[in-house]
Amino acid sequence: MLLTRDWLRQGALLAPATLALVVLFGAAFTGALRQSFDPTLLGGPPTLAAWRATLTDESFHDAALFTLQVTAMATVSSALLALTLAWYLRRTGTLARMFASSPVPVPHVLITVVAVAWLAPGGLADRLLGGLPVDLVRDANGLGITLVYAYKEGPFLLLLLLMVMGRQVADREEMAAVLGGSRWRQFRHVVWPSVRLPLVLGSIVVAAFVLGSFEVPLAVGPTYPDTLSTYALDATQIDLTAGRARAAVALILAAAASVALALVCLRIARRWRV
């Protein structure tokens, strides 16, 4: 009986957020699905022409691979940055933590504009230093995209880690140190079990955002290949009717990849929780 009440209480607390997510995501997904089978949205017979054209397009294949590459690079670099900063900032004061997390409320567009102004060929950094060793903006491997996302999403993950790296973790670290545990053993057996679950859950959010975001790849990404989001944007500009259907297909597949990634990571997180 007590367990049932707990479940009901948790369900009531999560109901508003769940309802908003289902309505917003469900409506968008349903609209995109309808657009992919009915490009004109006039109620005509459904067709698979947009799916065939997209799935057989070589540029779509390149965009999908490039999107997965950028997503992996951005998510891993953000997680490593957050873990490193959390390790050094957990015992610092509020001012240092606020400074490290200051990029969180800044819009992605603003950071992208600053990155282009500083790091593009002929930009401020290029002029001050007499040239950069690598071309971050328009880099074919997506280094500029990764840098912007790491700068923006790393502090977000940092906040999640600092919330769980409290006094209890510090006490267990001190106990492990008294027993002769090295810094690596303290991290492996005390810190990592405490932070791995929020780190994985936060990384899911970062990866899902990177999969569907278009403003950063559009501004600092290479001309080719596209990401799935910029591929969808370009498709609507080439052909207003058929392009929208192909864009819907690309975005549906990006959303499906996000959901699949979330399910895999949540399964891993559930094992860690046990």
C-alpha positions as CSV (number, residue, x, y, z in Angstrom):
1,M,0.0,0.0,0.0
2,L,2.8,2.4,0.9
3,L,4.6,1.6,-2.3
4,T,1.4,2.3,-4.3
5,R,1.1,5.7,-2.6
6,D,4.7,6.5,-3.4
7,W,4.2,5.7,-7.1
8,L,1.0,7.8,-7.2
9,R,2.8,10.7,-5.5
10,Q,5.7,10.5,-8.0
11,G,3.3,10.2,-10.9
12,A,1.4,13.3,-9.8
13,L,4.7,15.3,-9.5
14,L,5.8,14.2,-12.9
15,A,2.4,14.6,-14.6
16,P,2.8,18.2,-15.7
17,A,6.2,17.8,-17.3
18,T,5.2,14.4,-18.8
19,L,2.0,15.9,-20.3
20,A,3.9,18.9,-21.8
21,L,6.5,16.6,-23.3
22,V,4.0,14.2,-24.8
23,V,1.9,17.0,-26.2
24,L,4.8,19.0,-27.7
25,F,6.9,16.2,-28.9
26,G,3.9,14.1,-30.0
27,A,2.4,16.9,-32.0
28,A,5.7,17.8,-33.7
29,F,6.5,14.1,-34.4
30,T,3.0,13.5,-35.8
31,G,3.2,16.5,-38.0
32,A,6.6,15.5,-39.4
33,L,5.4,12.0,-40.0
34,R,2.3,13.2,-41.9
35,Q,4.5,15.6,-43.9
36,S,6.9,12.7,-44.9
37,F,4.0,10.7,-46.4
38,D,1.9,13.6,-47.7
39,P,4.2,16.4,-48.9
40,T,1.3,18.7,-49.9
41,L,-0.6,18.1,-46.7
42,L,-3.8,18.1,-48.8
43,G,-5.0,14.6,-47.7
44,G,-3.8,12.8,-50.8
45,P,-2.8,9.2,-50.9
46,P,0.3,8.5,-48.8
47,T,3.5,8.0,-50.7
48,L,7.0,6.7,-49.8
49,A,8.7,9.0,-52.4
50,A,10.3,11.2,-49.8
51,W,11.6,8.3,-47.8
52,R,13.1,6.6,-50.9
53,A,14.7,9.9,-52.1
54,T,16.2,10.6,-48.7
55,L,17.4,7.2,-47.8
56,T,19.1,6.8,-51.2
57,D,20.7,10.2,-51.2
58,E,24.5,10.0,-50.7
59,S,24.6,13.4,-49.1
60,F,22.1,12.2,-46.5
61,H,24.3,9.2,-45.7
62,D,27.3,11.6,-45.2
63,A,25.1,13.9,-43.1
64,A,24.0,11.0,-40.9
65,L,27.6,9.8,-40.3
66,F,28.8,13.4,-39.7
67,T,26.0,14.0,-37.2
68,L,26.8,10.9,-35.2
69,Q,30.5,11.8,-35.2
70,V,29.9,15.4,-34.0
71,T,27.4,14.1,-31.4
72,A,29.9,11.6,-30.0
73,M,32.7,14.2,-30.0
74,A,30.7,16.9,-28.4
75,T,29.1,14.7,-25.7
76,V,32.3,13.0,-24.7
77,S,34.3,16.2,-24.6
78,S,31.6,17.9,-22.6
79,A,31.5,15.0,-20.1
80,L,35.3,14.9,-19.7
81,L,35.4,18.7,-19.2
82,A,32.7,18.6,-16.6
83,L,34.3,15.7,-14.8
84,T,37.7,17.4,-14.7
85,L,36.3,20.7,-13.5
86,A,34.1,19.0,-10.9
87,W,37.1,17.2,-9.5
88,Y,39.0,20.5,-9.0
89,L,36.0,22.7,-8.1
90,R,34.2,20.5,-5.6
91,R,36.1,22.0,-2.6
92,T,36.2,25.6,-3.9
93,G,34.0,28.5,-3.0
94,T,30.8,29.7,-4.6
95,L,32.5,32.3,-6.7
96,A,34.7,29.8,-8.6
97,R,31.7,27.6,-9.2
98,M,29.6,30.5,-10.5
99,F,32.4,31.5,-12.8
100,A,32.8,28.0,-14.2
101,S,29.0,27.6,-14.8
102,S,28.5,31.1,-16.3
103,P,28.1,29.8,-19.9
104,V,25.0,27.8,-18.9
105,P,22.4,30.7,-19.3
106,V,24.2,32.2,-22.4
107,P,22.3,31.4,-25.7
108,H,24.0,29.1,-28.1
109,V,23.7,31.6,-30.9
110,L,25.6,34.2,-28.9
111,I,28.5,31.8,-28.2
112,T,28.5,30.8,-31.9
113,V,28.8,34.4,-33.0
114,V,31.6,35.0,-30.6
115,A,33.4,31.8,-31.8
116,V,33.1,33.0,-35.4
117,A,34.4,36.5,-34.6
118,W,37.4,35.1,-32.8
119,L,38.3,31.8,-34.4
120,A,37.3,32.2,-38.1
121,P,40.1,32.8,-40.6
122,G,40.9,36.5,-40.3
123,G,39.1,36.7,-37.0
124,L,40.4,38.4,-33.8
125,A,42.5,35.5,-32.6
126,D,44.0,35.0,-36.0
127,R,45.0,38.6,-36.2
128,L,46.4,38.8,-32.6
129,L,48.3,35.5,-32.8
130,G,49.4,35.8,-36.4
131,G,47.5,32.6,-37.3
132,L,45.9,29.6,-35.6
133,P,47.5,26.1,-35.8
134,V,44.2,24.6,-36.9
135,D,41.1,25.9,-38.6
136,L,38.3,25.5,-36.1
137,V,35.6,27.3,-38.1
138,R,34.5,25.2,-41.2
139,D,36.7,22.4,-40.1
140,A,35.7,19.2,-42.0
141,N,35.9,17.1,-38.9
142,G,33.6,19.3,-36.9
143,L,36.2,20.6,-34.4
144,G,34.6,24.0,-34.2
145,I,31.2,22.5,-33.5
146,T,32.7,20.3,-30.8
147,L,34.5,23.3,-29.2
148,V,31.3,25.4,-29.0
149,Y,29.2,22.6,-27.6
150,A,31.9,21.6,-25.1
151,Y,32.1,25.2,-23.9
152,K,28.3,25.4,-23.6
153,E,27.3,22.0,-22.4
154,G,30.3,21.2,-20.2
155,P,29.3,23.7,-17.5
156,F,25.7,22.3,-17.6
157,L,27.0,18.8,-16.8
158,L,29.3,20.4,-14.2
159,L,26.3,21.7,-12.2
160,L,24.9,18.2,-12.2
161,L,28.1,16.7,-10.9
162,L,28.7,19.3,-8.2
163,M,25.2,18.6,-6.8
164,V,26.1,15.0,-6.0
165,M,29.8,15.6,-5.0
166,G,28.8,16.9,-1.6
167,R,30.1,16.4,1.9
168,Q,29.2,12.7,2.0
169,V,31.5,12.0,-1.0
170,A,34.3,14.0,0.6
171,D,34.0,12.1,3.8
172,R,34.2,8.8,2.0
173,E,37.3,10.1,0.1
174,E,39.0,11.0,3.4
175,M,38.2,7.6,4.8
176,A,39.7,5.9,1.7
177,A,42.8,8.1,2.0
178,V,43.2,7.1,5.7
179,L,43.1,3.5,4.6
180,G,45.9,4.1,2.1
181,G,43.9,4.5,-1.1
182,S,45.6,6.5,-3.8
183,R,43.9,9.4,-5.7
184,W,43.1,7.0,-8.5
185,R,41.5,4.5,-6.2
186,Q,39.5,7.3,-4.4
187,F,38.2,8.4,-7.8
188,R,37.4,4.9,-9.0
189,H,35.8,3.5,-5.9
190,V,34.3,6.6,-4.3
191,V,33.8,9.5,-6.7
192,W,32.9,7.7,-9.9
193,P,30.1,5.5,-8.5
194,S,28.5,8.7,-7.1
195,V,28.7,10.8,-10.3
196,R,28.3,8.2,-13.1
197,L,24.5,8.2,-13.0
198,P,23.9,11.9,-13.3
199,L,26.7,12.2,-15.8
200,V,25.1,9.6,-18.1
201,L,21.6,11.1,-17.7
202,G,23.0,14.6,-18.4
203,S,25.0,13.3,-21.4
204,I,21.7,12.0,-22.9
205,V,20.3,15.5,-22.8
206,V,23.5,16.9,-24.4
207,A,23.5,14.2,-27.1
208,A,19.8,14.7,-28.0
209,F,20.3,18.4,-28.2
210,V,23.3,18.1,-30.5
211,L,21.5,15.6,-32.8
212,G,18.8,18.1,-33.5
213,S,20.5,21.5,-33.2
214,F,21.2,23.5,-36.4
215,E,22.4,26.9,-35.4
216,V,25.9,25.9,-34.3
217,P,26.6,23.6,-37.3
218,L,25.2,26.2,-39.7
219,A,27.5,28.9,-38.4
220,V,30.8,27.1,-37.6
221,G,30.4,23.7,-39.4
222,P,31.8,22.7,-42.7
223,T,30.1,23.4,-46.0
224,Y,30.0,19.7,-46.6
225,P,29.0,17.4,-45.1
226,D,25.9,18.7,-43.4
227,T,24.4,17.6,-40.2
228,L,20.9,16.1,-40.3
229,S,19.4,19.4,-39.1
230,T,21.2,21.5,-41.7
231,Y,20.5,18.9,-44.3
232,A,16.8,19.3,-43.5
233,L,17.1,23.1,-43.7
234,D,18.8,23.0,-47.1
235,A,16.2,20.5,-48.4
236,T,13.4,23.0,-47.7
237,Q,15.2,25.7,-49.6
238,I,15.8,23.6,-52.7
239,D,12.3,22.4,-53.2
240,L,9.4,23.9,-51.1
241,T,7.1,20.9,-51.3
242,A,9.2,17.8,-51.8
243,G,12.0,19.4,-49.7
244,R,9.8,19.7,-46.7
245,A,8.9,16.0,-46.9
246,R,12.6,15.1,-47.1
247,A,13.4,17.4,-44.3
248,A,10.7,15.7,-42.2
249,V,12.2,12.3,-43.0
250,A,15.7,13.5,-41.8
251,L,14.3,15.0,-38.6
252,I,12.2,11.9,-37.8
253,L,15.4,9.8,-38.1
254,A,17.3,12.2,-35.9
255,A,14.5,12.0,-33.3
256,A,14.5,8.2,-33.5
257,A,18.3,8.2,-33.0
258,S,17.8,10.4,-29.9
259,V,15.1,8.1,-28.4
260,A,17.2,5.0,-29.1
261,L,20.3,6.5,-27.5
262,A,18.2,7.5,-24.5
263,L,16.8,4.0,-24.1
264,V,20.3,2.4,-24.2
265,C,21.7,4.9,-21.7
266,L,18.8,4.5,-19.4
267,R,19.2,0.8,-19.4
268,I,22.8,1.2,-18.4
269,A,21.9,3.7,-15.8
270,R,19.3,1.3,-14.3
271,R,22.0,-1.3,-13.9
272,W,24.3,1.1,-12.2
273,R,21.5,2.2,-9.8
274,V,21.0,-1.5,-8.8
